[in-house]
């Protein structure tokens, strides 16, 4: 059989003695640190200082750009001359390699096709720029591949 639970009267939830606190519903404005005039004044001062620093920096950047452009203009002819010298050196290396490779072939003259000039309508002292593969014919494959990649993708 079930045991009987002693009967307790229900306890009602009541407010604390003295009642609940009042609910604050009045508008509380935020604390004002600056007035409108101080905010605008601060903005004007910061903008003026920023413009002054920008002006000084822009002058320095422009001066540096002029200096760099002058240096590039000065060094450009030297770089072009070095490039041309290296081009002619490689052509010379190609001719020497051709002479070394074909020394046992009878009737072979360097720079001709079995004694016949390749370009018949040009004077003998005219430089004919070789095609890309012909220029790198006697160099190592790595330099050819590096240059070919540069030529194709730039």
Backbone as a printed PyTorch tensor [residue, N CA C, xyz], in Angstrom:
tensor([[[   0.8050,   -1.1720,    0.0000],
         [   0.0000,    0.0000,    0.0000],
         [   0.8500,    1.2380,    0.0000]],

        [[   0.2840,    2.2440,   -0.4930],
         [   1.0160,    3.4990,   -0.5570],
         [   0.9910,    4.1850,    0.7970]],

        [[   2.1510,    4.8310,    1.0920],
         [   2.2130,    5.5470,    2.3520],
         [   1.6130,    6.9110,    2.1590]],

        [[   1.0360,    7.4240,    3.1190],
         [   0.3960,    8.7100,    3.0200],
         [   1.4040,    9.8250,    3.2450]],

        [[   1.3680,   10.8170,    2.3940],
         [   2.2360,   11.9790,    2.5110],
         [   1.5470,   12.9450,    3.4420]],

        [[   2.3110,   13.4800,    4.4230],
         [   1.6460,   14.4180,    5.3100],
         [   1.2140,   15.6510,    4.5290]],

        [[   0.0840,   16.1460,    4.8520],
         [  -0.4870,   17.2970,    4.1380],
         [   0.1300,   18.5920,    4.6440]],

        [[   0.8200,   19.3530,    3.7260],
         [   1.3980,   20.6530,    4.0640],
         [   0.5810,   21.7010,    3.3380]],

        [[   0.2810,   22.7500,    4.0240],
         [  -0.4540,   23.7920,    3.3000],
         [   0.4750,   24.4580,    2.2710]],

        [[  -0.0210,   24.8600,    1.0910],
         [   0.8330,   25.5000,    0.0670],
         [   1.3840,   26.8390,    0.5670]],

        [[   2.6720,   27.1280,    0.1510],
         [   3.3180,   28.3700,    0.5620],
         [   3.2450,   29.3180,   -0.6190]],

        [[   2.6950,   30.4660,   -0.4160],
         [   2.5350,   31.4360,   -1.4830],
         [   3.7850,   32.3150,   -1.5590]],

        [[   4.2290,   32.6130,   -2.8080],
         [   5.3970,   33.4790,   -3.0220],
         [   4.9320,   34.9160,   -2.8650]],

        [[   5.4890,   35.6150,   -1.8950],
         [   5.0540,   36.9790,   -1.6240],
         [   6.2090,   37.9530,   -1.8400]],

        [[   5.8970,   39.2320,   -2.0210],
         [   6.9620,   40.2220,   -2.1600],
         [   7.7280,   40.3380,   -0.8570]],

        [[   9.0090,   40.8060,   -0.9650],
         [   9.7710,   40.9680,    0.2610],
         [   9.1440,   42.0540,    1.1280]],

        [[   9.5070,   42.0350,    2.3820],
         [   8.9380,   43.0800,    3.2490],
         [   9.3990,   44.4580,    2.7870]],

        [[   8.5590,   45.3620,    2.6570],
         [   8.8600,   46.7150,    2.2000],
         [   8.5970,   46.8550,    0.7110]],

        [[   8.3300,   45.7520,    0.0070],
         [   7.9950,   45.7850,   -1.4070],
         [   9.2150,   45.7140,   -2.3290]],

        [[   8.9190,   45.5990,   -3.6130],
         [   9.9850,   45.5510,   -4.6210],
         [  10.5130,   46.9550,   -4.8820]],

        [[  11.7540,   47.0340,   -5.4770],
         [  12.3080,   48.3460,   -5.8470],
         [  11.5250,   48.9150,   -7.0160]],

        [[  11.6040,   50.2230,   -7.1470],
         [  10.9430,   50.8860,   -8.2710],
         [  11.7070,   50.5690,   -9.5600]],

        [[  11.0230,   50.4010,  -10.6720],
         [  11.6360,   50.1330,  -11.9760],
         [  12.0460,   51.4640,  -12.5800]],

        [[  13.3800,   51.6310,  -12.8880],
         [  13.7930,   52.9120,  -13.4770],
         [  13.3920,   52.9580,  -14.9520]],

        [[  12.6310,   53.9270,  -15.3010],
         [  12.1900,   54.0570,  -16.6930],
         [  12.4610,   55.4410,  -17.2500]],

        [[  13.0160,   56.3230,  -16.4490],
         [  13.2980,   57.6780,  -16.9200],
         [  14.5150,   57.6490,  -17.8410]],

        [[  14.5580,   58.5200,  -18.8400],
         [  15.6600,   58.6100,  -19.8000],
         [  16.8910,   59.1400,  -19.0850]],

        [[  18.0560,   58.4230,  -19.2920],
         [  19.3070,   58.8640,  -18.6980],
         [  20.2150,   59.2660,  -19.8590]],

        [[  20.4500,   60.5410,  -20.0700],
         [  21.2890,   60.9630,  -21.2030],
         [  22.7480,   60.5600,  -20.9530]],

        [[  23.4970,   60.2310,  -22.0460],
         [  24.9000,   59.8690,  -21.8710],
         [  25.7180,   61.0730,  -21.4210]],

        [[  26.8500,   60.7860,  -20.7800],
         [  27.6940,   61.8580,  -20.2890],
         [  28.3860,   62.5110,  -21.4750]],

        [[  28.3520,   63.7960,  -21.5230],
         [  28.9380,   64.5370,  -22.6330],
         [  30.3600,   64.9600,  -22.2600]],

        [[  31.3360,   64.4770,  -23.0500],
         [  32.7300,   64.8300,  -22.7870],
         [  33.1460,   66.1040,  -23.5240]],

        [[  32.6540,   66.2490,  -24.7600],
         [  33.0070,   67.4170,  -25.5680],
         [  31.7400,   68.1030,  -26.0250]],

        [[  31.8840,   69.4010,  -26.2260],
         [  30.7820,   70.1480,  -26.8280],
         [  30.9660,   70.1070,  -28.3350]],

        [[  30.0190,   70.6210,  -29.0490],
         [  30.1140,   70.6470,  -30.5120],
         [  31.2930,   71.4770,  -30.9940]],

        [[  31.5380,   72.6140,  -30.3350],
         [  32.6410,   73.4850,  -30.7480],
         [  33.9980,   72.8270,  -30.5200]],

        [[  34.1630,   72.1350,  -29.3840],
         [  35.4620,   71.4780,  -29.1480],
         [  35.6740,   70.3250,  -30.1370]],

        [[  34.6150,   69.6150,  -30.4980],
         [  34.7360,   68.5370,  -31.4870],
         [  35.1520,   69.0910,  -32.8420]],

        [[  34.5110,   70.1570,  -33.3040],
         [  34.8590,   70.7620,  -34.5940],
         [  36.2640,   71.3600,  -34.5410]],

        [[  36.6040,   71.9860,  -33.4370],
         [  37.9610,   72.5450,  -33.2970],
         [  39.0220,   71.4500,  -33.3410]],

        [[  38.7760,   70.3540,  -32.6320],
         [  39.7220,   69.2290,  -32.6530],
         [  39.8600,   68.6850,  -34.0720]],

        [[  38.7540,   68.5600,  -34.7900],
         [  38.7860,   68.0780,  -36.1750],
         [  39.6290,   68.9980,  -37.0570]],

        [[  39.4320,   70.2990,  -36.9250],
         [  40.1800,   71.2580,  -37.7360],
         [  41.6770,   71.1820,  -37.4310]],

        [[  42.0450,   71.0930,  -36.1670],
         [  43.4590,   71.0280,  -35.7810],
         [  44.0990,   69.7370,  -36.3030]],

        [[  43.4220,   68.6090,  -36.1120],
         [  43.9710,   67.3210,  -36.5700],
         [  44.0960,   67.3200,  -38.0950]],

        [[  43.1230,   67.8490,  -38.8090],
         [  43.1850,   67.9080,  -40.2680],
         [  44.3230,   68.8080,  -40.7330]],

        [[  44.5090,   69.9420,  -40.0870],
         [  45.5960,   70.8590,  -40.4710],
         [  46.9510,   70.2080,  -40.2430]],

        [[  47.1260,   69.5530,  -39.1030],
         [  48.3990,   68.8730,  -38.8330],
         [  48.6130,   67.7450,  -39.8330]],

        [[  47.5760,   66.9810,  -40.1290],
         [  47.6770,   65.8950,  -41.1100],
         [  48.0560,   66.4050,  -42.4850]],

        [[  47.4430,   67.4970,  -42.9070],
         [  47.7860,   68.0830,  -44.2140],
         [  49.2260,   68.5810,  -44.2390]],

        [[  49.6750,   69.1620,  -43.1360],
         [  51.0650,   69.6160,  -43.0810],
         [  52.0450,   68.4580,  -43.1890]],

        [[  51.7870,   67.3830,  -42.4590],
         [  52.6570,   66.2030,  -42.5320],
         [  52.5950,   65.5940,  -43.9280]],

        [[  51.3950,   65.5270,  -44.5240],
         [  51.2500,   65.0060,  -45.8870],
         [  52.0430,   65.8470,  -46.8810]],

        [[  51.9800,   67.1540,  -46.7440],
         [  52.7070,   68.0410,  -47.6530],
         [  54.2070,   67.7860,  -47.5640]],

        [[  54.7360,   67.6990,  -46.3380],
         [  56.1730,   67.4560,  -46.1820],
         [  56.5740,   66.0800,  -46.7350]],

        [[  55.7440,   65.0690,  -46.4820],
         [  56.0330,   63.7310,  -46.9850],
         [  55.9440,   63.6890,  -48.5020]],

        [[  54.9500,   64.3560,  -49.0730],
         [  54.8000,   64.3760,  -50.5310],
         [  56.0060,   65.0520,  -51.1800]],

        [[  56.5210,   66.1130,  -50.5630],
         [  57.7190,   66.7600,  -51.1060],
         [  58.9050,   65.7990,  -51.0980]],

        [[  59.0790,   65.0610,  -50.0170],
         [  60.1870,   64.1070,  -49.9190],
         [  60.0230,   62.9840,  -50.9380]],

        [[  58.8040,   62.4640,  -51.0850],
         [  58.5580,   61.3880,  -52.0490],
         [  58.8420,   61.8760,  -53.4670]],

        [[  58.4090,   63.0800,  -53.7840],
         [  58.6530,   63.6280,  -55.1250],
         [  60.1470,   63.8220,  -55.3680]],

        [[  60.8610,   64.3030,  -54.3610],
         [  62.3080,   64.4880,  -54.4860],
         [  63.0060,   63.1330,  -54.7000]],

        [[  62.5650,   62.1130,  -53.9560],
         [  63.1440,   60.7820,  -54.1180],
         [  62.8520,   60.1980,  -55.5020]],

        [[  61.6350,   60.4300,  -56.0050],
         [  61.2880,   59.9430,  -57.3500],
         [  62.1430,   60.6160,  -58.4150]],

        [[  62.3700,   61.9240,  -58.2750],
         [  63.2050,   62.6390,  -59.2420],
         [  64.6350,   62.1040,  -59.2000]],

        [[  65.1390,   61.8690,  -57.9850],
         [  66.4940,   61.3340,  -57.8470],
         [  66.6060,   59.9430,  -58.4730]],

        [[  65.6040,   59.0920,  -58.2430],
         [  65.6250,   57.7370,  -58.7940],
         [  65.5220,   57.7800,  -60.3130]],

        [[  64.6870,   58.6390,  -60.8460],
         [  64.5530,   58.7670,  -62.3010],
         [  65.8590,   59.2590,  -62.9160]],

        [[  66.5240,   60.2010,  -62.2520],
         [  67.8090,   60.6920,  -62.7490],
         [  68.8450,   59.5770,  -62.7400]],

        [[  68.8660,   58.7810,  -61.6780],
         [  69.8160,   57.6690,  -61.6110],
         [  69.5330,   56.6520,  -62.7020]],

        [[  68.2690,   56.3690,  -62.9690],
         [  67.9260,   55.4230,  -64.0340],
         [  68.3390,   55.9730,  -65.3950]],

        [[  68.1320,   57.2740,  -65.6040],
         [  68.5310,   57.8750,  -66.8840],
         [  70.0380,   57.8360,  -67.0740]],

        [[  70.7770,   57.9600,  -65.9810],
         [  72.2370,   57.9400,  -66.0760],
         [  72.7420,   56.5270,  -66.3470]],

        [[  72.1670,   55.5360,  -65.6760],
         [  72.6980,   54.1770,  -65.7720],
         [  72.1520,   53.4110,  -66.9840]],

        [[  71.0820,   53.8870,  -67.5920],
         [  70.4690,   53.1560,  -68.7050],
         [  71.4360,   52.9260,  -69.8660]],

        [[  72.1730,   53.9290,  -70.3430],
         [  73.1020,   53.6640,  -71.4540],
         [  74.1830,   52.6390,  -71.0900]],

        [[  74.6100,   52.6400,  -69.8320],
         [  75.6250,   51.6720,  -69.4040],
         [  75.0470,   50.2670,  -69.4540]],

        [[  73.8170,   50.1110,  -68.9820],
         [  73.1810,   48.7900,  -69.0050],
         [  72.9440,   48.3050,  -70.4350]],

        [[  72.5540,   49.2090,  -71.3210],
         [  72.3530,   48.8250,  -72.7240],
         [  73.6800,   48.4090,  -73.3460]],

        [[  74.7500,   49.1380,  -73.0520],
         [  76.0560,   48.7910,  -73.6010],
         [  76.5160,   47.4290,  -73.0780]],

        [[  76.3160,   47.1660,  -71.7950],
         [  76.6860,   45.8630,  -71.2370],
         [  75.8730,   44.7390,  -71.8640]],

        [[  74.5870,   44.9860,  -72.0750],
         [  73.7490,   43.9750,  -72.7280],
         [  74.2460,   43.6870,  -74.1420]],

        [[  74.5860,   44.7570,  -74.8850],
         [  75.0830,   44.5730,  -76.2500],
         [  76.4150,   43.8500,  -76.2640]],

        [[  77.3010,   44.1680,  -75.3180],
         [  78.5920,   43.4730,  -75.2470],
         [  78.4030,   41.9890,  -74.9670]],

        [[  77.5150,   41.6700,  -74.0580],
         [  77.2630,   40.2520,  -73.7530],
         [  76.6360,   39.5380,  -74.9380]],

        [[  75.7780,   40.2180,  -75.6720],
         [  75.1850,   39.6450,  -76.8890],
         [  76.2730,   39.3130,  -77.8980]],

        [[  77.1860,   40.2600,  -78.1170],
         [  78.2660,   40.0150,  -79.0750],
         [  79.2090,   38.9230,  -78.5750]],

        [[  79.4580,   38.8670,  -77.2700],
         [  80.2920,   37.7950,  -76.7230],
         [  79.6560,   36.4280,  -76.9540]],

        [[  78.3450,   36.3440,  -76.7600],
         [  77.6660,   35.0640,  -76.9850],
         [  77.7130,   34.6890,  -78.4650]],

        [[  77.5710,   35.6630,  -79.3490],
         [  77.6980,   35.3600,  -80.7870],
         [  79.0930,   34.8340,  -81.0940]],

        [[  80.0920,   35.4320,  -80.4740],
         [  81.4730,   34.9610,  -80.6680],
         [  81.6410,   33.5400,  -80.1240]],

        [[  81.0800,   33.2680,  -78.9560],
         [  81.1530,   31.9060,  -78.4040],
         [  80.4540,   30.9110,  -79.3190]],

        [[  79.3120,   31.3310,  -79.9020],
         [  78.6070,   30.4550,  -80.8480],
         [  79.4760,   30.1540,  -82.0630]],

        [[  80.1470,   31.1820,  -82.6030],
         [  81.0210,   30.9600,  -83.7780],
         [  82.1800,   30.0390,  -83.4170]],

        [[  82.7830,   30.2360,  -82.2570],
         [  83.9020,   29.3740,  -81.8450],
         [  83.4300,   27.9310,  -81.6520]],

        [[  82.2640,   27.7560,  -81.0790],
         [  81.7270,   26.4050,  -80.8780],
         [  81.4110,   25.7470,  -82.2170]],

        [[  80.8570,   26.5380,  -83.1440],
         [  80.5890,   25.9930,  -84.4760],
         [  81.8860,   25.5770,  -85.1600]],

        [[  82.9090,   26.3890,  -85.0410],
         [  84.2080,   26.0430,  -85.6560],
         [  84.7750,   24.7730,  -85.0330]],

        [[  84.6030,   24.6190,  -83.7020],
         [  85.1060,   23.4210,  -83.0150],
         [  84.3240,   22.1780,  -83.4370]],

        [[  83.0030,   22.3140,  -83.5460],
         [  82.1720,   21.1680,  -83.9150],
         [  82.3850,   20.7250,  -85.3580]],

        [[  82.5660,   21.6720,  -86.2600],
         [  82.6030,   21.3610,  -87.6930],
         [  84.0160,   21.3330,  -88.2570]],

        [[  85.0450,   21.2470,  -87.4160],
         [  86.4120,   21.2920,  -87.9260],
         [  86.7530,   20.0740,  -88.7710]],

        [[  86.0780,   18.9400,  -88.5730],
         [  86.3670,   17.7300,  -89.3400],
         [  85.5020,   17.5850,  -90.5870]],

        [[  84.6020,   18.5120,  -90.8370],
         [  83.7280,   18.4490,  -92.0150],
         [  84.4230,   19.1700,  -93.1590]],

        [[  84.7000,   18.4630,  -94.2740],
         [  85.3990,   19.1100,  -95.3900],
         [  84.5100,   20.1590,  -96.0690]],

        [[  85.0910,   21.2900,  -96.3890],
         [  84.3940,   22.3610,  -97.1050],
         [  83.5240,   23.2390,  -96.2230]],

        [[  83.5990,   23.0340,  -94.9310],
         [  82.7520,   23.8400,  -94.0320],
         [  83.4830,   25.0870,  -93.6100]],

        [[  82.8410,   26.2470,  -93.8270],
         [  83.3620,   27.5230,  -93.3420],
         [  82.3800,   28.0630,  -92.3130]],

        [[  82.9180,   28.5910,  -91.2440],
         [  82.0640,   29.1170,  -90.1720],
         [  81.2890,   30.3230,  -90.7030]],

        [[  79.9830,   30.3350,  -90.4280],
         [  79.1360,   31.4500,  -90.8360],
         [  78.5660,   31.2930,  -92.2340]],

        [[  78.8640,   30.1900,  -92.9120],
         [  78.3220,   29.9470,  -94.2600],
         [  77.7060,   28.5530,  -94.2880]],

        [[  77.0680,   28.2220,  -95.3820],
         [  76.5230,   26.8850,  -95.5880],
         [  77.3530,   26.2130,  -96.6590]],

        [[  78.3760,   25.4830,  -96.2030],
         [  79.3590,   24.8320,  -97.0900],
         [  79.9590,   25.8290,  -98.0730]],

        [[  80.3610,   26.9520,  -97.5600],
         [  81.0400,   27.9560,  -98.3720],
         [  80.1180,   28.9850,  -99.0080]],

        [[  78.8200,   28.7440,  -99.0510],
         [  77.8480,   29.6950,  -99.6140],
         [  77.3260,   30.6010,  -98.5070]],

        [[  77.3280,   31.9150,  -98.6920],
         [  76.7660,   32.7880,  -97.6550],
         [  75.2600,   32.5510,  -97.5070]],

        [[  74.8060,   32.5830,  -96.2940],
         [  73.3890,   32.3240,  -96.0330],
         [  72.5370,   33.4980,  -96.5100]],

        [[  72.9980,   34.7120,  -96.2610],
         [  72.2890,   35.9120,  -96.7030],
         [  73.0830,   36.5180,  -97.8550]],

        [[  72.6460,   36.2570,  -99.0670],
         [  73.4240,   36.6630, -100.2400],
         [  73.2520,   38.1380, -100.5800]],

        [[  72.1390,   38.7270, -100.2010],
         [  71.8760,   40.1080, -100.5960],
         [  72.4420,   41.1260,  -99.6140]],

        [[  72.9850,   40.6720,  -98.4990],
         [  73.5160,   41.6020,  -97.5020],
         [  75.0240,   41.7140,  -97.6450]],

        [[  75.5830,   42.8870,  -97.3450],
         [  77.0420,   43.0160,  -97.3470],
         [  77.6550,   42.0990,  -96.2690]],

        [[  78.9440,   41.7780,  -96.4290],
         [  79.6040,   40.8340,  -95.5310],
         [  79.6850,   41.3400,  -94.0970]],

        [[  79.8220,   42.6430,  -93.8900],
         [  80.0010,   43.1590,  -92.5320],
         [  78.6790,   43.4830,  -91.8240]],

        [[  77.5440,   43.0350,  -92.3690],
         [  76.2460,   43.2870,  -91.7500],
         [  75.9770,   42.2390,  -90.6740]],

        [[  75.5440,   42.7030,  -89.4870],
         [  75.2070,   41.7930,  -88.4010],
         [  73.7610,   41.3480,  -88.5610]],

        [[  73.5670,   40.0590,  -88.6890],
         [  72.2190,   39.5000,  -88.7690],
         [  71.9070,   38.8930,  -87.4040]],

        [[  70.8730,   39.4030,  -86.7650],
         [  70.5090,   38.9090,  -85.4430],
         [  69.9500,   37.5020,  -85.5850]],

        [[  70.5160,   36.5510,  -84.8680],
         [  70.0230,   35.1840,  -84.9980],
         [  68.6770,   34.9990,  -84.3070]],

        [[  67.9690,   33.9490,  -84.7020],
         [  66.7040,   33.6590,  -84.0330],
         [  66.9990,   33.1590,  -82.6230]],

        [[  65.9540,   33.0780,  -81.8210],
         [  66.1170,   32.7780,  -80.3930],
         [  66.8180,   31.4420,  -80.1560]],

        [[  66.3570,   30.3800,  -80.8230],
         [  66.9470,   29.0540,  -80.6030],
         [  68.3710,   28.9870,  -81.1420]],

        [[  68.6250,   29.6870,  -82.2140],
         [  69.9790,   29.6850,  -82.7710],
         [  70.9530,   30.4040,  -81.8350]],

        [[  70.4890,   31.4480,  -81.1840],
         [  71.3410,   32.1900,  -80.2630],
         [  71.7480,   31.3210,  -79.0790]],

        [[  70.8290,   30.5020,  -78.5840],
         [  71.1080,   29.6330,  -77.4370],
         [  71.4980,   28.2160,  -77.8500]],

        [[  71.8730,   28.0140,  -79.0980],
         [  72.1640,   26.6650,  -79.5940],
         [  73.3100,   26.0090,  -78.8350]],

        [[  74.3450,   26.7400,  -78.4680],
         [  75.5250,   26.1560,  -77.8420],
         [  75.6360,   26.4850,  -76.3560]],

        [[  74.5540,   26.9610,  -75.7600],
         [  74.5920,   27.2430,  -74.3190],
         [  73.9160,   26.1000,  -73.5660]],

        [[  74.0070,   26.1290,  -72.2590],
         [  73.3890,   25.0560,  -71.4840],
         [  71.8690,   25.2130,  -71.4870]],

        [[  71.1900,   24.0910,  -71.2680],
         [  69.7400,   24.0670,  -71.3710],
         [  69.0800,   24.9440,  -70.3120]],

        [[  69.6740,   25.0520,  -69.1330],
         [  69.0720,   25.8360,  -68.0410],
         [  68.9320,   27.3110,  -68.4210]],

        [[  69.9840,   27.8780,  -68.9740],
         [  69.9010,   29.2970,  -69.3420],
         [  68.9140,   29.4990,  -70.4910]],

        [[  68.8740,   28.5380,  -71.4320],
         [  67.8940,   28.6310,  -72.5220],
         [  66.4690,   28.5830,  -71.9620]],

        [[  66.2070,   27.6290,  -71.0640],
         [  64.8580,   27.4770,  -70.5120],
         [  64.4580,   28.7060,  -69.6970]],

        [[  65.4050,   29.2340,  -68.9370],
         [  65.1170,   30.4260,  -68.1290],
         [  64.7540,   31.6100,  -69.0260]],

        [[  65.5290,   31.8100,  -70.0660],
         [  65.2820,   32.9280,  -70.9830],
         [  64.0170,   32.7020,  -71.7970]],

        [[  63.7680,   31.4500,  -72.2030],
         [  62.5540,   31.1590,  -72.9720],
         [  61.3200,   31.4420,  -72.1240]],

        [[  61.3970,   31.0830,  -70.8520],
         [  60.2740,   31.3490,  -69.9510],
         [  60.0660,   32.8530,  -69.8200]],

        [[  61.1360,   33.6060,  -69.6830],
         [  61.0300,   35.0620,  -69.6060],
         [  60.4360,   35.6360,  -70.8820]],

        [[  60.8990,   35.1550,  -72.0010],
         [  60.4440,   35.6850,  -73.2880],
         [  58.9780,   35.3740,  -73.5250]],

        [[  58.5290,   34.1730,  -73.1170],
         [  57.1630,   33.7870,  -73.3700],
         [  56.1680,   34.4480,  -72.4230]],

        [[  56.5440,   34.6700,  -71.1710],
         [  55.5880,   35.1440,  -70.1780],
         [  55.7120,   36.6140,  -69.8460]],

        [[  56.6260,   37.3410,  -70.4630],
         [  56.7190,   38.7660,  -70.1320],
         [  56.2830,   39.6150,  -71.2940]]])
